């Protein structure tokens, strides 16, 4: 009887563990995708800022609204020496690892 009980407990544990692992992997995947998109956008805006393009021109080139990229543009303009990763950390508030 205790073997059956242990099997049931183990099955429940395994199922819960799998659910939690799947959830963590999903969350990590979403975060990674969001970071990739943001760092790509930062890189593009940096390159355009280096060519002295205006906010309006950059927004037009990226086919977006100026308000959508204004905060990135301002951070990048004020920190032209920073890397993409450093700008990302400023924008997201993440501490350097």
TAURPE-V686267 format. One record per residue. N is the residue number from 1. RES is the residue in one small letter. PSI is psi in degrees with one decimal (NA if undefined). NEAR is the number of other C-alpha atoms within 10 Angstrom. Layout:
[[N	RES	PSI	NEAR] [N	RES	PSI	NEAR]]
This chain:
[[1	x	-40.1	5] [2	x	-29.3	7] [3	x	-40.9	8] [4	x	-44.4	9] [5	x	-45.0	10] [6	x	-38.6	11] [7	x	-43.2	11] [8	x	-45.5	12] [9	x	-43.7	12] [10	x	-42.3	12] [11	x	-44.3	12] [12	x	-42.3	12] [13	x	-47.3	12] [14	x	-43.1	12] [15	x	-44.6	12] [16	x	-41.3	12] [17	x	-44.5	12] [18	x	-42.6	12] [19	x	-44.4	12] [20	x	-40.1	12] [21	x	-45.9	12] [22	x	-40.9	12] [23	x	-44.3	12] [24	x	-41.3	12] [25	x	-42.5	12] [26	x	-44.5	12] [27	x	-44.1	12] [28	x	-38.7	12] [29	x	-43.8	12] [30	x	-45.1	12] [31	x	-42.6	12] [32	x	-41.5	12] [33	x	-44.0	12] [34	x	-41.8	12] [35	x	-42.9	15] [36	x	-45.7	12] [37	x	-44.3	12] [38	x	-42.4	17] [39	x	-33.9	16] [40	x	-42.1	13] [41	x	-41.7	15] [42	x	-46.2	23] [43	x	-45.1	18] [44	x	-44.7	16] [45	x	-38.7	23] [46	x	-47.0	26] [47	x	-40.6	14] [48	x	-35.9	17] [49	x	-38.4	17] [50	x	-24.6	12] [51	x	12.6	9] [52	x	34.4	12] [53	x	145.9	15] [54	x	164.6	12] [55	x	-45.6	20] [56	x	-41.9	15] [57	x	-41.5	13] [58	x	-45.3	23] [59	x	-41.5	19] [60	x	-45.1	12] [61	x	-37.7	13] [62	x	0.3	14] [63	x	51.6	9] [64	x	174.1	12] [65	x	145.3	13] [66	x	-36.5	16] [67	x	-27.5	12] [68	x	-29.5	10] [69	x	1.6	18] [70	x	-47.9	15] [71	x	-40.0	12] [72	x	-46.1	20] [73	x	-44.5	22] [74	x	-43.4	11] [75	x	-44.8	17] [76	x	-42.2	25] [77	x	-35.1	17] [78	x	-14.2	10] [79	x	59.9	14] [80	x	-20.0	13] [81	x	-11.3	11] [82	x	151.1	15] [83	x	169.9	14] [84	x	-44.7	18] [85	x	-40.4	14] [86	x	-41.1	15] [87	x	-43.2	21] [88	x	-45.1	20] [89	x	-37.5	14] [90	x	-47.8	17] [91	x	-40.7	15] [92	x	-12.9	11] [93	x	12.4	9] [94	x	138.9	10] [95	x	148.8	8] [96	x	134.0	8] [97	x	NA	4]]
